[in-house]
Amino acid sequence: MQAVPGHRRDSTSLVALSKSLFVDAFRFCPVVVLEPFTEADFPQLIAWMDSERLLKVCCGAAFTFPLTPEQLRHHLRGANVPGRSETLAYKALDAQTGQLIGHIALDNIAWENRTGRIARVLVGKVPHRGRGYGQAMTQAALAIGFGQLGLQRIGLGVYDFNADALRCYERCGFRHIGTLRHVLRHEEEYWSSVEMSLLASEWRAAQGISAAARGKHPQWQRRRAANAAERNRAY
Ligand SMILES: CC(C)(COP(=O)(O)OP(=O)(O)OC[C@H]1O[C@@H](n2cnc3c(N)ncnc32)[C@H](O)[C@@H]1OP(=O)(O)O)[C@@H](O)C(=O)NCCC(=O)NCCS
């Protein structure tokens, strides 16, 4: 292949180029699709959560190990009603094969404040990790939260030792807010949680759509009216 005159072709620029193409490809050819997480998905999630440590890394103190259908049932009570529920839980499927890949939730949704959190992020099988699924799942949840539900801030917490999760969320645009020190005890360790957040305006800017253009475009005006009607129906 001919080098383009005036352009340095080194491995760093090639990696950057391939990553930007890969990220752009997400928009046109989704890597994952999110569907509501239901009772039928409990056995797979329980099987993936095969240690107390993993359960705490993903869910903090929300559950006790071993995870059971009863805990999940209790947790999902009242969930998954857009415009009303505090929790919208999703399973992630590979968009090409339909294979079940993982789990992700929008949680702590405060409809009045238009805020929420990303929670319980898991790429289930170890060989599936580090291949872009986590970022694709997070991006898909952000598209629902900001693009469909009209949230204006989405936060999350990640334990400070979880380098791949931190990197995954940074790559999705999340910014560090601070650290909640020693929020969780596991055996004889205390874990600290890094708080991160992303604003709708930052997310839109990263999508290449300016807030002004978005506000004026008839498509967004229709969507905003539909979102408002959806929220009003819930009250
Ligand atoms: C965290 C998790 C969801 C991320 O999903 P994933 O599919 O593995 O992540 P991705 O491949 O999309 O992205 C991970 C990024 O971290 C990088 N990474 C992977 N391991 C890393 C490490 N040990 N140190 C630093 N960066 C690392 C990857 O290279 C990639 O960055 P890049 O796109 O710049 O190359 C997944 O690994 C997982 O389920 N882990 C177990 C449960 C968990 O930790 N959940 C998160 C709770 S907050």
The ligand as an SDF file (V2000), in Angstrom:
LIG
                    3D

 48 50  0  0  0  0  0  0  0  0999 V2000
  -16.1420   -4.0480   32.4490 C   0  0  0  0  0  0  0  0  0  0  0  0
  -16.7490   -4.6960   31.2210 C   0  0  0  0  0  0  0  0  0  0  0  0
  -18.2500   -4.4880   31.2030 C   0  0  0  0  0  0  0  0  0  0  0  0
  -16.1440   -3.9910   29.9870 C   0  0  0  0  0  0  0  0  0  0  0  0
  -16.6450   -4.6240   28.8360 O   0  0  0  0  0  0  0  0  0  0  0  0
  -15.5990   -5.1580   27.7340 P   0  0  0  0  0  0  0  0  0  0  0  0
  -16.3820   -5.6990   26.6050 O   0  0  0  0  0  0  0  0  0  0  0  0
  -14.6450   -6.0690   28.3840 O   0  0  0  0  0  0  0  0  0  0  0  0
  -14.8840   -3.7890   27.3810 O   0  0  0  0  0  0  0  0  0  0  0  0
  -14.5140   -3.1700   25.9590 P   0  0  0  0  0  0  0  0  0  0  0  0
  -13.7920   -4.2040   25.1480 O   0  0  0  0  0  0  0  0  0  0  0  0
  -15.7250   -2.5800   25.3550 O   0  0  0  0  0  0  0  0  0  0  0  0
  -13.5580   -1.9640   26.4010 O   0  0  0  0  0  0  0  0  0  0  0  0
  -12.5980   -2.1400   27.3950 C   0  0  0  0  0  0  0  0  0  0  0  0
  -11.4780   -1.1250   27.2440 C   0  0  0  0  0  0  0  0  0  0  0  0
  -10.5800   -1.3140   28.3170 O   0  0  0  0  0  0  0  0  0  0  0  0
   -9.3080   -1.7500   27.8190 C   0  0  0  0  0  0  0  0  0  0  0  0
   -8.8260   -2.7120   28.7970 N   0  0  0  0  0  0  0  0  0  0  0  0
   -9.1010   -3.9990   28.9030 C   0  0  0  0  0  0  0  0  0  0  0  0
   -8.4480   -4.5330   29.9570 N   0  0  0  0  0  0  0  0  0  0  0  0
   -7.7470   -3.4980   30.5210 C   0  0  0  0  0  0  0  0  0  0  0  0
   -6.8670   -3.3880   31.6240 C   0  0  0  0  0  0  0  0  0  0  0  0
   -6.5720   -4.4500   32.4040 N   0  0  0  0  0  0  0  0  0  0  0  0
   -6.3260   -2.1820   31.9000 N   0  0  0  0  0  0  0  0  0  0  0  0
   -6.6360   -1.0840   31.1650 C   0  0  0  0  0  0  0  0  0  0  0  0
   -7.4590   -1.1370   30.1000 N   0  0  0  0  0  0  0  0  0  0  0  0
   -8.0010   -2.3380   29.7850 C   0  0  0  0  0  0  0  0  0  0  0  0
   -9.5960   -2.3140   26.4600 C   0  0  0  0  0  0  0  0  0  0  0  0
   -8.4360   -2.2710   25.6530 O   0  0  0  0  0  0  0  0  0  0  0  0
  -10.6750   -1.3580   25.9850 C   0  0  0  0  0  0  0  0  0  0  0  0
  -10.1330   -0.0870   25.6750 O   0  0  0  0  0  0  0  0  0  0  0  0
   -9.8300    0.3670   24.1620 P   0  0  0  0  0  0  0  0  0  0  0  0
  -11.1470    0.4210   23.4400 O   0  0  0  0  0  0  0  0  0  0  0  0
   -9.2080    1.7020   24.3290 O   0  0  0  0  0  0  0  0  0  0  0  0
   -8.9210   -0.6750   23.5820 O   0  0  0  0  0  0  0  0  0  0  0  0
  -16.4460   -6.2300   31.1330 C   0  0  0  0  0  0  0  0  0  0  0  0
  -15.0420   -6.4230   31.0610 O   0  0  0  0  0  0  0  0  0  0  0  0
  -17.0050   -7.0240   32.3010 C   0  0  0  0  0  0  0  0  0  0  0  0
  -18.1410   -7.4630   32.2560 O   0  0  0  0  0  0  0  0  0  0  0  0
  -16.1930   -7.1940   33.3670 N   0  0  0  0  0  0  0  0  0  0  0  0
  -16.6490   -7.9110   34.5730 C   0  0  0  0  0  0  0  0  0  0  0  0
  -17.7480   -7.1800   35.3200 C   0  0  0  0  0  0  0  0  0  0  0  0
  -17.4490   -5.7100   35.5180 C   0  0  0  0  0  0  0  0  0  0  0  0
  -16.3550   -5.3200   35.8670 O   0  0  0  0  0  0  0  0  0  0  0  0
  -18.4820   -4.8820   35.3030 N   0  0  0  0  0  0  0  0  0  0  0  0
  -18.3690   -3.4440   35.4280 C   0  0  0  0  0  0  0  0  0  0  0  0
  -18.9200   -2.9730   36.6950 C   0  0  0  0  0  0  0  0  0  0  0  0
  -18.7630   -1.1980   36.8430 S   0  0  0  0  0  0  0  0  0  0  0  0
  1  2  1  0
  2  3  1  0
  2  4  1  0
  2 36  1  0
  4  5  1  0
  5  6  1  0
  6  7  2  0
  6  8  1  0
  6  9  1  0
  9 10  1  0
 10 11  2  0
 10 12  1  0
 10 13  1  0
 13 14  1  0
 14 15  1  0
 15 16  1  0
 15 30  1  0
 16 17  1  0
 17 18  1  0
 17 28  1  0
 18 19  1  0
 18 27  1  0
 19 20  2  0
 20 21  1  0
 21 22  1  0
 21 27  2  0
 22 23  1  0
 22 24  2  0
 24 25  1  0
 25 26  2  0
 26 27  1  0
 28 29  1  0
 28 30  1  0
 30 31  1  0
 31 32  1  0
 32 33  2  0
 32 34  1  0
 32 35  1  0
 36 37  1  0
 36 38  1  0
 38 39  2  0
 38 40  1  0
 40 41  1  0
 41 42  1  0
 42 43  1  0
 43 44  2  0
 43 45  1  0
 45 46  1  0
 46 47  1  0
 47 48  1  0
M  END
$$$$
